[in-house]
Amino acid sequence: MAAADSSSTTWYEAYASGDEARRVDGEEDGEEEYEEVEVEEMTDDEPMHITGRLFLGSIDAARNISALKRLRIGAALALLGKGEEGAAVPSHTSTVAEVYAELQIARKIVEIEDSKDGDLLRRLPRILAALKKLVEKVEHESKSVLVHCIAGRSRSAAVVAAWMLVNSSERQSVQDCVDQIRIIRPWIEINPHFIRDLHLFQAILASTHGALLSSEKTALLKDRSFPRLDFGANLVEGVLQGTKTITMRFLSDVESDHNSDLKDIHLFSLVAATTSSTDDTSMRPQFAYLRIDQIETKELSGIDDTTLHKSGFASTDEVMAVLKQFYPNVTATTPLLMLHFHCLSPITHIQDRIEMASTGFFTLENGAPELLQALYKTADATKDSASPASPVYLGDSRRENHIEAQADPVEHKGIRLHDWIIGSNKTHITPIDTVDKIGEAVKLTPPEMVFGKNQLLLFHEPSGVCYNFLAVEALKGAHFPPPKSDQAQDIVANQQLKVAIAKHNTNKEEVKELDITYDWTYTTDYKGSLQRLTKSEGEPVTFATSEEEVKVEATTERINFEKLKEREPILWFEDVGLYEDELHDHGTSAMSIKVRVMPSGFFVLSRYWMRLDHVVVRLHETRIHHLFGTDYFLREYMRKEQQFETLFAQGHPRNMANYTNIDTFQHLLPVREAVVEKVLLQ
């Protein structure tokens, strides 16, 4: 990362006035170290280099004096909950001041809670400004900054992700930044409320392109905060419709104004526009997100009618009537503060998407219709391209939609060509309360990580054939088949995996009997969901499930992999995860889908794979290939499986660390089942 210019002032530094931040972390970090089947917890006391001069770690890393010296840590940003300041000591015997003075480490402690009350969005500018000062302080000595909380999983990871959003040379999404951190520190788990705030923070960055404040505006904002004056009544409807982009406020410092629910307004800040009442001093319901793009001063007499109307006022008399409620001495020549707001597109869009990401999950009934309707809302989805072979990008895939996409915790992406709409939506891990609902819906204890709002979809417009992949439907496939007789029941019972747990200093093998009706490794034969949809006429476009079945038949035709090896441009690509679990520290189980679209057609690879340490490894793959212009697509399903005992007998490694990437050893697994089918587009 290039050295920061200490003479420049970024917008987030100017906005950096407000409370410090708060949060509490709990669990200790751990990582598996395998010796046979014994699992040991590894200490997490080493700062990890993430980007530029930033290291990330836990409080144990902050206490590791030898590591701090070896890695040349010259400053530390500690993100701790109230009362935890005394814990941020790199020694159990010395005080913070003594140790950091000895190591010459500059230290900044910020209070932030790991909850929705942490309010990361409002505090990020101040936190980032403090972090920038620490980086600038250590740069000339070629040292680095450690950002840490208690476990190094949420608070510190969120702040480092925000730093990457601001300082990356390439525009990155929140998910890009989190994924980069997770590559180095896989056990991070950022608070969902912080994830939401990071997406909203990125909306500001993407829309302003990190614009710098002029010295004049910096001076204007330096020691002043401007409460929000109530909106005119008719502004509410206009803002919701996205037609109002400018509003006016007042210039005077009005700390005594208790009718304002927003005490700090600064350039490029994100504010919640609310309904209003002249006499109401309570918090009002939130309905919109606005960003301040411009601040200027004008006298009321110098404001034109267009600005008045955009601000929700019919006349200067109406403005005066509102102002006099708070400032009896105001006149037409009193300087007024003009705040130019930009509605983050559309106003209800961000909060709706946040709610959609945080609550609910996709099912066979609502998954495809919701995604298709979201993609069809984009202007290009309803018009024909120059030719069927010309791709039309939909949703957040559109280049001009890239900025808007940054505001969303859910990405709706898609491409339209040759009568197909191929799309996806991706978001963060489903919250625990919603995961419980998924468990009730599929009648099993869900995996540790479920992406209930993720989906990959293939939709053939002329026939209505729809093929999509959903986490809930995949988990339904993890149930054991119902027994048809006592003998069959015994067979099913024997199919339930038994986990061998080797005890220390003993050769005796104990077995966990599983009294459950589903495969606790979440092994599924899910090949995707196939249905037919009907599209409504007119606007808005809606979709409904048709009772007409899609015809599927057996075939001897095979996917032409030589065709897939031909060099073609990739028009669209996506990788969508559905669920993942570490099997109680006994391995891994995960399902994901990849798709690539070329000028000649598209190819889909759905993969479920499971490694039960020292017991068995499985791989279930579904491949779909369609050549544009044909009236069908091929679907190949293949199930592979091998016992580790057999692999070891064949001379393959016994260390489970050699079996973390399925691509490196899938050729060792024999095929147990293969099915090839043709899905007809009629």
C-alpha positions as CSV (number, residue, x, y, z in Angstrom):
1,M,0.0,0.0,0.0
2,A,1.3,3.4,-0.9
3,A,2.2,5.7,1.9
4,A,-0.7,7.9,2.9
5,D,-0.4,11.6,2.2
6,S,-0.5,13.2,5.7
7,S,-1.2,16.6,4.2
8,S,-4.4,15.5,2.6
9,T,-7.7,15.2,4.5
10,T,-10.1,12.5,3.4
11,W,-13.8,12.9,3.8
12,Y,-14.0,10.3,6.5
13,E,-11.5,12.2,8.6
14,A,-13.5,15.4,8.4
15,Y,-16.6,13.4,9.3
16,A,-14.8,11.7,12.1
17,S,-16.6,13.4,15.0
18,G,-18.8,11.3,17.2
19,D,-18.7,8.7,19.9
20,E,-16.0,6.0,20.1
21,A,-17.1,2.5,19.2
22,R,-18.1,-0.5,21.4
23,R,-18.3,-4.3,21.2
24,V,-17.6,-7.6,23.1
25,D,-16.2,-10.8,21.6
26,G,-16.3,-14.1,23.3
27,E,-15.0,-17.4,22.0
28,E,-11.4,-18.4,21.8
29,D,-10.0,-19.2,18.4
30,G,-9.0,-22.7,17.5
31,E,-7.6,-24.7,14.6
32,E,-7.3,-28.4,14.1
33,E,-3.9,-30.1,14.3
34,Y,-4.2,-33.8,13.4
35,E,-2.3,-36.7,14.8
36,E,-4.3,-39.7,13.9
37,V,-7.8,-38.6,15.0
38,E,-6.9,-36.6,18.1
39,V,-7.8,-32.9,17.8
40,E,-5.8,-30.2,19.6
41,E,-6.7,-26.6,19.9
42,M,-4.0,-24.3,18.6
43,T,-3.3,-21.0,20.3
44,D,-4.1,-17.8,18.3
45,D,-1.3,-15.6,19.5
46,E,0.4,-14.6,16.2
47,P,-0.5,-11.3,14.4
48,M,-1.5,-12.1,10.8
49,H,-0.6,-9.8,7.9
50,I,-3.7,-8.8,5.9
51,T,-2.8,-5.8,3.7
52,G,-0.3,-3.0,3.5
53,R,0.9,-2.2,7.0
54,L,-2.1,-3.8,8.7
55,F,-1.9,-6.9,10.9
56,L,-5.0,-8.6,12.4
57,G,-5.1,-10.7,15.5
58,S,-6.7,-11.6,18.9
59,I,-5.8,-10.1,22.3
60,D,-3.4,-13.0,22.7
61,A,-1.5,-11.7,19.7
62,A,-1.5,-8.2,21.3
63,R,0.2,-9.8,24.4
64,N,2.8,-11.7,22.4
65,I,5.8,-9.5,23.0
66,S,8.2,-11.6,20.9
67,A,5.9,-11.5,17.9
68,L,5.3,-7.8,18.3
69,K,9.1,-7.3,18.1
70,R,9.7,-9.8,15.3
71,L,6.9,-8.4,13.1
72,R,7.9,-4.8,13.9
73,I,4.5,-3.7,15.2
74,G,4.8,0.0,15.9
75,A,1.2,0.8,16.8
76,A,-1.9,-1.0,17.9
77,L,-5.6,-0.3,17.5
78,A,-7.6,-2.1,20.2
79,L,-11.3,-2.6,19.7
80,L,-12.6,-3.6,23.1
81,G,-15.9,-3.6,25.0
82,K,-16.4,-1.4,28.1
83,G,-14.3,-2.6,31.0
84,E,-11.9,-4.6,28.8
85,E,-9.3,-2.0,28.5
86,G,-7.2,-3.5,31.2
87,A,-7.1,-6.8,29.3
88,A,-5.2,-5.2,26.4
89,V,-1.8,-5.8,28.0
90,P,1.0,-7.7,26.3
91,S,2.2,-9.0,29.7
92,H,0.4,-10.4,32.8
93,T,2.6,-8.5,35.1
94,S,3.3,-5.1,33.5
95,T,0.9,-2.3,33.0
96,V,-0.2,-1.2,29.5
97,A,1.8,2.0,29.8
98,E,5.0,0.2,30.9
99,V,5.0,-2.4,28.2
100,Y,4.0,-0.2,25.3
101,A,6.5,2.4,26.5
102,E,9.2,-0.2,26.5
103,L,8.3,-1.4,23.0
104,Q,7.6,2.1,21.8
105,I,4.2,1.0,20.5
106,A,1.6,3.7,20.0
107,R,-1.8,2.5,21.2
108,K,-5.3,3.6,20.6
109,I,-8.3,2.0,22.4
110,V,-11.8,2.2,20.9
111,E,-14.8,1.0,22.7
112,I,-17.3,-1.0,20.5
113,E,-19.9,-3.6,21.4
114,D,-20.5,-6.7,19.2
115,S,-24.2,-6.0,18.8
116,K,-26.6,-3.9,16.8
117,D,-26.0,-1.2,19.3
118,G,-22.4,-1.0,18.2
119,D,-23.5,1.5,15.4
120,L,-20.3,0.8,13.4
121,L,-21.5,2.8,10.4
122,R,-21.6,6.1,12.3
123,R,-18.3,5.5,14.1
124,L,-16.3,4.1,11.1
125,P,-15.1,7.5,9.9
126,R,-13.6,8.3,13.3
127,I,-12.1,4.8,13.7
128,L,-10.6,4.9,10.2
129,A,-9.2,8.4,10.8
130,A,-7.5,7.1,14.0
131,L,-6.2,4.1,12.1
132,K,-4.8,6.3,9.4
133,K,-2.9,8.4,12.0
134,L,-1.4,5.2,13.4
135,V,-0.3,4.0,10.0
136,E,1.2,7.4,9.1
137,K,3.0,7.3,12.5
138,V,4.8,4.0,11.8
139,E,5.4,4.3,8.1
140,H,8.6,6.3,8.3
141,E,10.1,3.6,10.6
142,S,8.9,0.8,8.2
143,K,6.7,-0.7,11.0
144,S,3.2,-1.9,11.0
145,V,-0.1,-1.6,12.9
146,L,-1.9,-4.4,14.7
147,V,-5.7,-4.2,14.8
148,H,-7.1,-6.5,17.4
149,C,-10.2,-7.2,19.5
150,I,-10.7,-10.1,21.9
151,A,-10.9,-13.0,19.5
152,G,-9.8,-11.2,16.3
153,R,-13.0,-12.5,14.5
154,S,-15.5,-9.7,14.3
155,R,-14.7,-6.2,15.4
156,S,-11.1,-6.1,14.2
157,A,-12.0,-7.9,11.0
158,A,-14.8,-5.5,10.2
159,V,-12.5,-2.5,10.7
160,V,-9.8,-4.0,8.5
161,A,-12.4,-4.7,5.8
162,A,-13.5,-1.1,6.0
163,W,-9.9,0.0,5.6
164,M,-9.6,-2.2,2.5
165,L,-12.7,-0.6,1.0
166,V,-11.2,2.8,1.4
167,N,-7.6,2.1,0.5
168,S,-7.8,-0.6,-2.1
169,S,-6.3,0.4,-5.5
170,E,-9.2,-1.5,-7.2
171,R,-12.8,-1.1,-6.3
172,Q,-13.8,-4.1,-4.2
173,S,-17.0,-5.3,-2.6
174,V,-17.5,-6.0,1.0
175,Q,-17.6,-9.7,0.2
176,D,-14.3,-9.4,-1.7
177,C,-12.6,-7.8,1.4
178,V,-14.0,-10.3,3.8
179,D,-13.0,-13.2,1.6
180,Q,-9.4,-11.9,1.3
181,I,-9.2,-11.7,5.1
182,R,-10.8,-15.2,5.5
183,I,-8.1,-16.7,3.2
184,I,-5.5,-15.6,5.8
185,R,-7.7,-16.0,8.9
186,P,-10.4,-18.5,8.1
187,W,-12.2,-18.4,11.4
188,I,-13.3,-14.8,11.2
189,E,-17.1,-14.3,11.8
190,I,-18.2,-10.7,11.5
191,N,-21.4,-9.6,13.3
192,P,-24.3,-9.5,10.8
193,H,-25.0,-5.9,11.9
194,F,-21.5,-4.9,11.1
195,I,-21.8,-6.6,7.7
196,R,-24.9,-4.5,7.1
197,D,-23.0,-1.3,8.1
198,L,-20.1,-2.2,5.9
199,H,-22.4,-2.5,2.9
200,L,-24.0,0.9,3.7
201,F,-20.5,2.4,4.2
202,Q,-19.5,1.1,0.8
203,A,-22.5,2.8,-0.7
204,I,-21.1,6.1,0.4
205,L,-17.6,5.3,-0.9
206,A,-18.9,4.0,-4.2
207,S,-21.1,7.1,-4.8
208,T,-18.5,9.7,-3.8
209,H,-15.4,7.8,-5.1
210,G,-13.5,8.8,-2.0
211,A,-13.8,12.5,-2.8
212,L,-11.7,14.9,-0.8
213,L,-13.1,17.9,1.1
214,S,-12.0,21.3,0.1
215,S,-10.3,23.3,2.9
216,E,-13.3,25.7,3.0
217,K,-15.7,22.9,3.6
218,T,-13.4,21.2,6.1
219,A,-13.3,24.4,8.1
220,L,-17.0,24.7,7.9
221,L,-17.5,21.3,9.4
222,K,-14.6,21.2,11.8
223,D,-16.2,22.3,15.0
224,R,-19.9,22.3,14.1
225,S,-22.7,19.8,14.0
226,F,-26.0,20.5,12.3
227,P,-29.2,18.9,13.7
228,R,-31.8,17.9,11.1
229,L,-34.8,20.2,10.7
230,D,-38.1,18.4,10.1
231,F,-39.0,17.6,6.6
232,G,-42.0,19.2,5.0
233,A,-44.9,16.8,5.0
234,N,-45.0,16.4,1.2
235,L,-41.3,15.5,1.1
236,V,-42.0,12.0,2.5
237,E,-43.9,10.9,-0.6
238,G,-41.3,12.4,-3.0
239,V,-38.4,10.8,-1.2
240,L,-40.0,7.4,-1.3
241,Q,-40.6,7.8,-5.0
242,G,-37.0,8.8,-5.5
243,T,-38.0,12.2,-7.0
244,K,-36.6,14.4,-4.2
245,T,-32.8,14.9,-4.2
246,I,-32.3,18.2,-2.5
247,T,-33.5,19.7,0.8
248,M,-32.7,22.7,2.9
249,R,-31.8,23.0,6.5
250,F,-30.5,25.8,8.7
251,L,-27.1,27.2,9.5
252,S,-27.3,28.2,13.1
253,D,-25.8,26.1,15.8
254,V,-28.9,24.8,17.6
255,E,-27.8,22.4,20.4
256,S,-31.0,23.3,22.2
257,D,-33.1,21.9,19.4
258,H,-34.5,18.7,21.0
259,N,-36.8,18.0,18.1
260,S,-34.0,16.7,16.0
261,D,-33.1,13.0,16.0
262,L,-29.8,13.4,14.2
263,K,-27.2,15.6,16.0
264,D,-24.4,15.2,13.5
265,I,-24.6,16.0,9.8
266,H,-21.5,16.1,7.7
267,L,-20.6,16.0,4.0
268,F,-20.9,12.5,2.5
269,S,-22.5,11.2,5.7
270,L,-25.3,8.7,5.5
271,V,-28.5,9.8,7.3
272,A,-31.8,8.2,8.0
273,A,-34.6,10.3,6.7
274,T,-37.7,10.1,9.0
275,T,-41.2,11.3,9.2
276,S,-41.7,14.3,11.4
277,S,-44.0,16.1,13.8
278,T,-43.6,19.6,15.0
279,D,-44.2,18.8,18.7
280,D,-42.9,15.3,18.8
281,T,-39.5,14.9,20.6
282,S,-39.3,11.1,20.4
283,M,-37.4,9.1,17.8
284,R,-39.4,8.8,14.5
285,P,-39.7,5.7,12.4
286,Q,-37.0,5.3,9.8
287,F,-38.0,5.1,6.2
288,A,-35.0,6.0,4.0
289,Y,-31.3,6.3,3.6
290,L,-29.9,9.6,2.2
291,R,-26.4,10.7,1.6
292,I,-25.3,14.4,1.8
293,D,-23.5,15.4,-1.4
294,Q,-23.2,19.1,-1.0
295,I,-23.3,21.7,1.7
296,E,-23.8,25.4,1.0
297,T,-25.3,28.5,2.6
298,K,-28.0,30.8,1.1
299,E,-30.5,33.3,2.3
300,L,-34.1,32.3,2.0
301,S,-34.7,35.2,-0.5
302,G,-32.1,33.7,-2.8
303,I,-33.6,30.2,-3.1
304,D,-35.4,29.5,-6.4
305,D,-38.8,27.8,-6.7
306,T,-37.3,24.6,-8.1
307,T,-35.2,24.1,-5.1
308,L,-38.1,24.9,-2.8
309,H,-40.3,22.3,-4.5
310,K,-37.5,19.7,-4.4
311,S,-37.2,20.4,-0.7
312,G,-40.9,19.7,-0.2
313,F,-42.0,23.3,0.4
314,A,-44.6,25.1,-1.7
315,S,-43.3,28.6,-1.0
316,T,-40.8,30.7,1.1
317,D,-43.7,31.5,3.4
318,E,-44.0,27.8,4.2
319,V,-40.3,27.5,4.9
320,M,-40.5,30.6,7.2
321,A,-43.5,29.1,9.0
322,V,-41.5,26.0,9.8
323,L,-38.3,27.8,10.8
324,K,-40.1,30.2,13.1
325,Q,-41.4,27.3,15.2
326,F,-37.8,26.9,16.3
327,Y,-36.2,30.3,15.7
328,P,-38.7,33.1,16.3
329,N,-36.2,35.8,15.1
330,V,-35.4,34.2,11.7
331,T,-35.8,36.5,8.7
332,A,-35.6,36.1,4.9
333,T,-31.9,37.2,5.1
334,T,-30.9,34.7,7.8
335,P,-28.2,32.4,6.4
336,L,-29.6,28.9,5.9
337,L,-27.7,25.7,5.5
338,M,-28.4,24.0,2.2
339,L,-27.9,20.3,2.3
340,H,-28.1,18.5,-1.0
341,F,-29.1,14.9,-0.5
342,H,-28.8,12.0,-2.8
343,C,-31.3,9.2,-2.5
344,L,-29.5,5.9,-2.4
345,S,-31.3,4.1,-5.2
346,P,-34.1,3.6,-4.7
347,I,-34.7,4.9,-1.1
348,T,-36.4,1.8,0.2
349,H,-34.1,-0.5,-1.8
350,I,-31.2,-0.8,0.8
351,Q,-33.3,-1.5,3.9
352,D,-35.6,-3.9,2.0
353,R,-32.5,-5.8,0.8
354,I,-31.1,-5.8,4.3
355,E,-34.3,-7.3,5.6
356,M,-34.4,-9.8,2.8
357,A,-30.8,-10.8,3.6
358,S,-31.3,-11.0,7.3
359,T,-34.7,-12.8,7.5
360,G,-36.3,-15.6,5.5
361,F,-34.9,-18.1,3.1
362,F,-35.5,-19.3,-0.4
363,T,-37.8,-22.3,-1.0
364,L,-38.8,-24.0,-4.2
365,E,-42.0,-21.9,-4.2
366,N,-40.4,-18.4,-3.8
367,G,-36.8,-18.8,-4.9
368,A,-37.0,-18.6,-8.7
369,P,-39.9,-16.1,-8.9
370,E,-38.2,-13.7,-6.4
371,L,-34.9,-13.7,-8.3
372,L,-36.5,-13.4,-11.7
373,Q,-38.7,-10.5,-10.6
374,A,-35.6,-8.8,-9.2
375,L,-33.7,-9.2,-12.5
376,Y,-36.7,-8.2,-14.6
377,K,-36.9,-4.9,-12.7
378,T,-33.8,-3.8,-14.5
379,A,-34.6,-1.8,-17.6
380,D,-32.6,-4.0,-20.0
381,A,-34.5,-7.2,-18.9
382,T,-37.7,-6.2,-20.7
383,K,-36.2,-5.1,-24.0
384,D,-34.6,-7.2,-26.7
385,S,-30.9,-7.0,-27.5
386,A,-29.6,-6.2,-30.9
387,S,-29.4,-9.9,-31.6
388,P,-30.2,-13.1,-29.5
389,A,-26.4,-13.8,-29.3
390,S,-25.6,-10.4,-27.8
391,P,-25.5,-10.7,-24.0
392,V,-27.6,-8.3,-21.9
393,Y,-26.4,-8.0,-18.3
394,L,-29.0,-7.8,-15.6
395,G,-29.2,-6.6,-12.0
396,D,-25.9,-5.9,-10.3
397,S,-24.0,-7.4,-13.3
398,R,-24.7,-4.2,-15.3
399,R,-21.7,-2.0,-15.3
400,E,-23.8,1.1,-14.5
401,N,-25.3,-0.7,-11.6
402,H,-22.0,-1.5,-10.0
403,I,-22.1,1.5,-7.7
404,E,-25.7,0.6,-6.6
405,A,-24.6,-2.9,-6.0
406,Q,-22.1,-1.9,-3.3
407,A,-25.0,-0.8,-1.1
408,D,-26.6,-4.2,-1.0
409,P,-25.9,-7.1,1.3
410,V,-27.6,-9.2,-1.4
411,E,-26.3,-9.2,-5.0
412,H,-28.7,-10.0,-7.8
413,K,-26.7,-10.7,-10.9
414,G,-27.7,-12.2,-14.3
415,I,-27.2,-12.4,-18.0
416,R,-29.7,-12.7,-20.8
417,L,-28.9,-14.2,-24.2
418,H,-30.3,-16.9,-26.6
419,D,-33.7,-16.9,-24.8
420,W,-32.1,-17.8,-21.5
421,I,-31.9,-15.8,-18.3
422,I,-29.1,-17.1,-16.1
423,G,-28.8,-15.4,-12.7
424,S,-27.8,-15.7,-9.1
425,N,-28.2,-14.0,-5.8
426,K,-25.6,-14.1,-3.0
427,T,-25.5,-12.8,0.5
428,H,-23.9,-13.5,3.8
429,I,-24.5,-16.5,6.2
430,T,-28.1,-16.8,7.3
431,P,-28.6,-15.5,10.9
432,I,-29.1,-18.1,13.6
433,D,-32.8,-17.3,14.2
434,T,-33.5,-17.9,10.5
435,V,-31.3,-21.0,10.5
436,D,-33.6,-22.5,13.2
437,K,-36.6,-21.9,10.9
438,I,-34.7,-23.7,8.1
439,G,-34.1,-26.6,10.5
440,E,-37.8,-26.8,11.2
441,A,-38.7,-26.7,7.5
442,V,-36.3,-29.5,6.6
443,K,-36.7,-31.4,9.9
444,L,-33.0,-31.6,10.8
445,T,-30.4,-29.8,12.7
446,P,-28.9,-27.4,10.1
447,P,-25.2,-27.1,9.2
448,E,-23.0,-24.5,10.9
449,M,-23.1,-22.3,7.9
450,V,-26.2,-22.1,5.7
451,F,-26.7,-19.6,2.9
452,G,-30.5,-19.6,2.8
453,K,-30.7,-16.6,0.5
454,N,-28.2,-17.9,-2.1
455,Q,-29.4,-19.2,-5.4
456,L,-28.3,-20.1,-8.9
457,L,-30.9,-20.1,-11.6
458,L,-31.3,-21.1,-15.3
459,F,-34.5,-19.9,-16.9
460,H,-35.5,-20.7,-20.5
461,E,-38.0,-18.0,-21.5
462,P,-39.9,-19.6,-24.4
463,S,-40.6,-22.9,-22.6
464,G,-40.7,-21.7,-19.0
465,V,-38.2,-24.4,-18.0
466,C,-36.5,-23.3,-14.8
467,Y,-33.6,-25.0,-13.1
468,N,-32.3,-23.6,-9.8
469,F,-30.2,-24.6,-6.8
470,L,-31.3,-23.8,-3.2
471,A,-29.9,-24.6,0.2
472,V,-33.2,-25.7,1.7
473,E,-33.9,-28.1,-1.1
474,A,-30.4,-29.5,-0.9
475,L,-30.7,-30.2,2.8
476,K,-34.0,-32.1,2.2
477,G,-31.8,-34.7,0.4
478,A,-29.9,-35.4,3.6
479,H,-32.7,-37.5,5.0
480,F,-32.4,-41.3,5.1
481,P,-35.0,-43.1,2.9
482,P,-37.9,-44.4,5.0
483,P,-37.6,-48.2,5.8
484,K,-40.0,-50.5,4.0
485,S,-39.6,-53.5,6.3
486,D,-37.7,-54.6,9.4
487,Q,-34.9,-55.9,7.3
488,A,-34.8,-52.6,5.4
489,Q,-34.8,-50.8,8.7
490,D,-31.7,-52.7,9.8
491,I,-30.0,-51.8,6.4
492,V,-30.8,-48.1,6.9
493,A,-29.5,-48.2,10.5
494,N,-26.2,-49.7,9.2
495,Q,-26.0,-46.9,6.6
496,Q,-25.8,-44.3,9.4
497,L,-22.2,-43.3,9.8
498,K,-20.3,-44.3,12.9
499,V,-17.5,-42.1,14.0
500,A,-14.4,-43.8,15.3
501,I,-12.8,-41.7,18.1
502,A,-9.4,-42.8,19.2
503,K,-8.8,-42.4,22.9
504,H,-5.4,-41.2,24.2
505,N,-3.1,-44.2,25.2
506,T,-5.7,-46.8,24.3
507,N,-6.3,-49.0,21.3
508,K,-10.0,-49.5,22.1
509,E,-12.4,-48.0,19.6
510,E,-15.6,-46.4,20.8
511,V,-18.5,-45.7,18.6
512,K,-21.2,-43.0,18.6
513,E,-24.5,-44.5,17.6
514,L,-26.7,-41.9,15.8
515,D,-30.3,-42.1,16.7
516,I,-31.5,-39.7,14.0
517,T,-33.4,-39.9,10.8
518,Y,-31.0,-37.8,8.7
519,D,-27.4,-38.1,7.7
520,W,-25.5,-35.8,10.1
521,T,-22.8,-35.3,7.5
522,Y,-25.4,-33.6,5.3
523,T,-24.7,-35.9,2.4
524,T,-27.2,-35.2,-0.3
525,D,-28.0,-36.5,-3.7
526,Y,-29.5,-33.1,-4.7
527,K,-29.1,-32.4,-8.4
528,G,-31.0,-29.1,-8.4
529,S,-34.7,-28.2,-8.7
530,L,-36.5,-28.5,-12.0
531,Q,-39.9,-26.8,-12.6
532,R,-41.8,-24.9,-15.2
533,L,-42.8,-21.2,-14.6
534,T,-45.3,-19.0,-16.4
535,K,-44.6,-15.3,-16.9
536,S,-47.3,-12.7,-16.6
537,E,-48.1,-10.2,-19.3
538,G,-47.7,-6.4,-18.6
539,E,-45.9,-4.6,-15.8
540,P,-44.7,-5.5,-13.3
541,V,-43.6,-8.9,-14.5
542,T,-44.5,-11.8,-12.2
543,F,-43.8,-15.5,-12.3
544,A,-45.9,-18.5,-11.1
545,T,-45.3,-22.2,-10.9
546,S,-46.9,-24.3,-13.7
547,E,-48.4,-27.7,-13.1
548,E,-47.0,-28.9,-16.4
549,E,-44.0,-31.1,-15.8
550,V,-40.7,-30.8,-17.5
551,K,-39.8,-33.8,-19.6
552,V,-36.6,-35.7,-18.6
553,E,-35.4,-38.8,-20.4
554,A,-32.4,-41.2,-20.2
555,T,-29.8,-40.8,-22.9
556,T,-26.6,-42.3,-24.1
557,E,-25.3,-38.9,-25.2
558,R,-22.5,-37.5,-23.1
559,I,-21.2,-34.0,-22.3
560,N,-18.7,-33.0,-24.9
561,F,-15.7,-32.0,-22.8
562,E,-13.6,-31.4,-25.8
563,K,-16.0,-28.6,-26.8
564,L,-15.7,-27.2,-23.3
565,K,-11.9,-27.2,-23.7
566,E,-12.1,-24.8,-26.7
567,R,-10.9,-21.3,-26.0
568,E,-14.0,-19.0,-25.6
569,P,-14.5,-15.8,-23.8
570,I,-16.3,-16.1,-20.5
571,L,-19.3,-13.9,-20.7
572,W,-20.5,-14.5,-17.2
573,F,-19.3,-16.5,-14.2
574,E,-20.6,-17.2,-10.7
575,D,-19.7,-19.3,-7.7
576,V,-22.6,-19.8,-5.2
577,G,-22.2,-21.6,-1.8
578,L,-25.3,-23.3,-0.2
579,Y,-24.0,-24.7,3.1
580,E,-20.9,-25.9,5.0
581,D,-20.2,-27.7,8.2
582,E,-17.1,-28.9,10.0
583,L,-18.8,-32.1,11.4
584,H,-18.0,-31.3,15.0
585,D,-14.3,-30.9,14.2
586,H,-14.3,-34.4,12.5
587,G,-13.9,-33.1,8.9
588,T,-15.9,-31.0,6.4
589,S,-19.1,-31.1,4.5
590,A,-20.0,-28.4,1.8
591,M,-22.1,-27.8,-1.2
592,S,-21.6,-25.1,-3.9
593,I,-22.4,-24.5,-7.5
594,K,-20.3,-22.8,-10.3
595,V,-21.6,-21.6,-13.7
596,R,-19.8,-20.2,-16.7
597,V,-21.5,-18.7,-19.8
598,M,-19.8,-18.7,-23.1
599,P,-20.9,-17.6,-26.6
600,S,-21.6,-21.2,-27.5
601,G,-23.5,-22.2,-24.3
602,F,-23.3,-22.6,-20.6
603,F,-21.8,-25.2,-18.2
604,V,-22.8,-25.8,-14.6
605,L,-20.9,-27.8,-11.9
606,S,-22.8,-28.5,-8.7
607,R,-20.6,-30.2,-6.1
608,Y,-21.2,-31.7,-2.7
609,W,-18.2,-33.1,-1.0
610,M,-17.6,-34.5,2.5
611,R,-14.5,-35.7,4.4
612,L,-15.1,-37.6,7.6
613,D,-11.6,-37.8,9.0
614,H,-10.0,-41.2,8.9
615,V,-13.4,-42.7,7.9
616,V,-14.7,-41.8,4.5
617,V,-14.6,-39.2,1.7
618,R,-17.5,-38.5,-0.7
619,L,-18.0,-36.5,-3.8
620,H,-21.4,-35.9,-5.5
621,E,-21.3,-33.9,-8.7
622,T,-23.9,-32.7,-11.1
623,R,-22.8,-31.3,-14.5
624,I,-25.1,-29.4,-16.8
625,H,-24.2,-28.4,-20.4
626,H,-26.3,-26.7,-23.0
627,L,-25.4,-25.6,-26.5
628,F,-27.4,-22.5,-27.6
629,G,-29.7,-23.4,-30.4
630,T,-30.5,-26.9,-29.2
631,D,-33.8,-27.9,-27.6
632,Y,-32.4,-29.7,-24.6
633,F,-29.5,-29.7,-22.1
634,L,-27.6,-32.7,-20.7
635,R,-27.3,-33.5,-17.0
636,E,-24.7,-35.9,-15.7
637,Y,-24.8,-37.0,-12.0
638,M,-21.8,-38.8,-10.6
639,R,-21.4,-40.2,-7.1
640,K,-17.9,-41.1,-5.9
641,E,-16.8,-42.5,-2.5
642,Q,-13.9,-44.2,-0.8
643,Q,-13.0,-45.3,2.7
644,F,-9.8,-43.8,4.1
645,E,-8.8,-47.3,5.3
646,T,-8.6,-48.3,1.6
647,L,-6.7,-45.1,0.6
648,F,-4.2,-45.7,3.4
649,A,-3.8,-49.4,2.2
650,Q,-3.1,-48.1,-1.3
651,G,-0.2,-46.0,0.1
652,H,-1.8,-42.6,0.2
653,P,-1.0,-40.1,3.0
654,R,-2.5,-40.6,6.4
655,N,-2.4,-37.0,7.4
656,M,-5.8,-35.4,7.0
657,A,-4.0,-32.1,5.9
658,N,-3.5,-33.8,2.5
659,Y,-7.3,-34.0,2.0
660,T,-8.5,-30.4,2.4
661,N,-8.9,-29.7,-1.3
662,I,-11.1,-32.2,-3.1
663,D,-9.6,-31.2,-6.5
664,T,-6.2,-32.6,-5.5
665,F,-7.4,-36.1,-4.7
666,Q,-10.8,-36.7,-6.4
667,H,-9.2,-38.9,-9.0
668,L,-8.5,-41.4,-6.2
669,L,-12.3,-41.9,-5.6
670,P,-14.0,-44.7,-7.5
671,V,-17.4,-44.0,-9.2
672,R,-20.2,-45.6,-7.3
673,E,-23.1,-44.3,-9.5
674,A,-23.5,-42.4,-12.7
675,V,-26.7,-41.1,-14.4
676,V,-26.9,-39.2,-17.6
677,E,-30.2,-37.5,-18.6
678,K,-31.6,-35.2,-21.2
679,V,-33.8,-32.3,-20.1
680,L,-36.1,-31.3,-22.9
681,L,-37.0,-27.6,-23.6
682,Q,-40.5,-28.0,-24.9
